[in-house]
Amino acid sequence: MSRVYIFLADGFEDIEGLTVVDLMRRAGIEAVTVSIKETREITTSHGIEMKTDRVFSETDFSDADMLVLPGGMPGTKYLGEYQPLTGLLTEYYAKGGKVAAICAAPSVFAKLGFLKNRKATSYPSFMDQLDGAETCEDPVVVDGNVTTSRGLGTAVPFALSLIAQLMGEEKAQEIAESIVYRG
């Protein structure tokens, strides 16, 4: 079974973080939410209080198949400032590990140098922060081991793309069909 770690900070965008978790779990992927605080309690950008599965400082990430950053503010700011996370991302990326970010969070990847000479996208007001990237307005952009996406309106295609990368297009299509409203 694939294992994906989704990193959460206070102020993360609810839909961007939890859509990935929900759809991955429907697909049979072990989607593990990780707080970058010393507590499992997190408050989303819309004031919803929740508990993560794990705390960063107590987690071994050696079994990761992918690392994911949701956007939202100030969550993205906190993720980018948390040195244990940026260190993990840098090491994981250098080994060719799959990393993904949505909305404002691709700016964290840009600061780490992951987007240099790659195609990437982000929330419109963060496009100018994707230093070194060839930016585009596609809903989801996959370039090598880096996946970026625009924002909460692209959370479902983003999650489905990540599922396809880990389990194949057929599984992603199965999950897509299972969530379609047929009213």
C-alpha positions in Angstrom: 0.0 0.0 0.0 1.2 3.5 -0.9 1.8 5.9 2.0 1.5 9.7 1.5 2.2 12.3 4.1 0.1 15.5 4.0 1.6 18.3 6.1 -0.8 20.6 8.0 -0.2 23.9 9.8 -2.7 26.2 11.4 -4.5 28.1 8.6 -4.3 25.4 5.9 -7.1 25.5 3.3 -9.6 22.9 4.4 -10.6 21.7 0.9 -7.1 21.5 -0.4 -5.8 19.4 2.5 -8.8 17.2 3.2 -9.9 16.5 -0.4 -6.5 14.9 -0.9 -6.8 12.8 2.2 -10.4 11.8 1.5 -9.9 10.7 -2.1 -6.6 8.9 -1.4 -8.2 6.9 1.4 -11.1 6.0 -0.9 -8.4 4.7 -3.4 -6.8 2.6 -0.7 -3.7 4.8 -0.2 -2.6 5.4 3.4 -2.9 9.2 3.6 -1.3 10.3 6.8 -2.0 13.9 8.1 1.0 15.4 9.9 1.0 18.4 12.2 4.1 20.6 12.1 3.3 21.7 15.6 4.1 19.8 18.8 0.5 18.9 19.1 -2.0 17.1 16.8 -4.5 19.9 17.1 -4.8 22.1 14.1 -7.2 24.9 13.1 -8.0 25.2 9.4 -8.2 28.6 7.6 -11.9 28.5 8.2 -11.7 27.9 11.9 -12.4 24.2 11.9 -10.5 22.5 14.7 -9.2 19.0 13.9 -6.6 16.5 15.0 -3.9 15.1 12.7 -2.9 11.5 12.6 0.7 12.4 13.6 3.0 15.1 14.9 6.1 15.8 12.6 8.7 15.4 15.4 7.5 11.9 16.2 7.2 10.6 12.6 9.6 8.5 10.5 9.1 9.5 6.9 11.4 6.8 5.4 8.4 4.9 4.0 6.9 7.8 2.1 5.8 7.4 -1.5 4.8 11.1 -1.7 4.9 14.3 0.3 2.0 16.8 -0.1 1.6 20.5 0.9 -1.9 22.1 0.9 -2.2 25.8 0.5 -4.1 28.4 2.4 -2.9 31.3 4.5 -1.2 31.5 6.9 -0.7 27.7 6.6 1.6 27.9 3.6 3.7 30.6 5.4 4.1 28.3 8.4 5.0 25.3 6.3 7.7 27.2 4.4 9.2 28.5 7.7 9.3 25.1 9.4 12.9 24.0 8.9 12.5 20.4 9.8 9.9 20.1 7.0 11.9 22.1 4.4 14.9 19.9 5.3 12.8 16.7 4.8 11.4 18.0 1.5 14.9 19.0 0.2 16.3 15.6 1.0 13.3 13.7 -0.3 13.2 15.7 -3.6 17.0 15.2 -4.1 16.4 11.4 -4.0 13.7 11.8 -6.7 10.8 11.4 -4.3 7.4 12.7 -5.5 6.3 16.0 -4.0 3.1 17.9 -4.6 1.7 21.3 -3.6 -1.5 23.2 -4.3 -2.6 26.9 -4.3 0.0 29.0 -2.4 2.2 26.0 -1.4 4.1 25.7 -4.7 5.8 28.9 -3.6 7.5 26.8 -0.9 8.9 24.5 -3.6 10.1 27.5 -5.6 12.1 28.8 -2.5 13.7 25.4 -2.2 14.7 25.4 -5.9 12.4 22.5 -6.9 10.7 24.5 -9.8 13.8 25.7 -11.6 13.3 24.9 -15.3 10.1 23.0 -14.6 6.5 23.7 -15.6 4.4 24.7 -12.6 1.3 26.5 -11.5 -0.2 28.0 -8.4 -2.9 30.2 -7.1 -3.0 33.3 -9.4 -1.6 35.8 -6.8 1.4 33.5 -6.1 2.4 32.9 -9.8 5.0 35.6 -9.5 6.7 33.7 -6.6 7.4 30.6 -8.7 11.0 31.7 -9.4 12.7 29.7 -12.1 9.5 27.9 -13.3 7.8 28.0 -16.6 4.4 29.0 -15.3 1.1 28.0 -16.8 -2.6 28.2 -15.9 -3.4 24.5 -16.2 -5.4 23.1 -13.3 -2.7 20.5 -12.4 0.8 20.4 -13.7 3.0 17.3 -13.4 6.7 17.8 -14.3 8.9 14.9 -13.3 8.5 14.2 -9.6 6.8 17.6 -8.9 3.1 18.2 -9.1 1.5 21.6 -8.6 -2.1 22.8 -8.8 -4.0 26.1 -8.8 -6.3 26.1 -5.7 -9.4 24.9 -4.0 -11.3 24.7 -7.3 -8.7 22.2 -8.6 -8.5 20.1 -5.4 -10.3 17.1 -6.9 -8.3 17.0 -10.2 -5.1 17.5 -8.0 -6.0 14.5 -5.8 -7.0 12.4 -8.7 -3.6 13.2 -10.4 -1.8 12.1 -7.3 -3.8 8.8 -7.2 -3.0 8.2 -10.9 0.7 8.7 -10.2 0.6 6.1 -7.4 -2.0 3.6 -8.5 -2.6 4.2 -12.2 -5.1 6.0 -14.3 -7.7 3.3 -14.0 -7.9 3.7 -10.2 -8.1 7.4 -10.5 -10.9 7.1 -13.0 -12.7 4.7 -10.6 -12.5 7.2 -7.8 -13.6 10.0 -10.1 -16.7 8.1 -11.1 -17.5 7.2 -7.5 -17.8 10.9 -6.5 -19.8 12.2 -9.4 -23.2 13.6 -8.5 -25.9 11.8 -10.6 -29.0 13.7 -9.4 
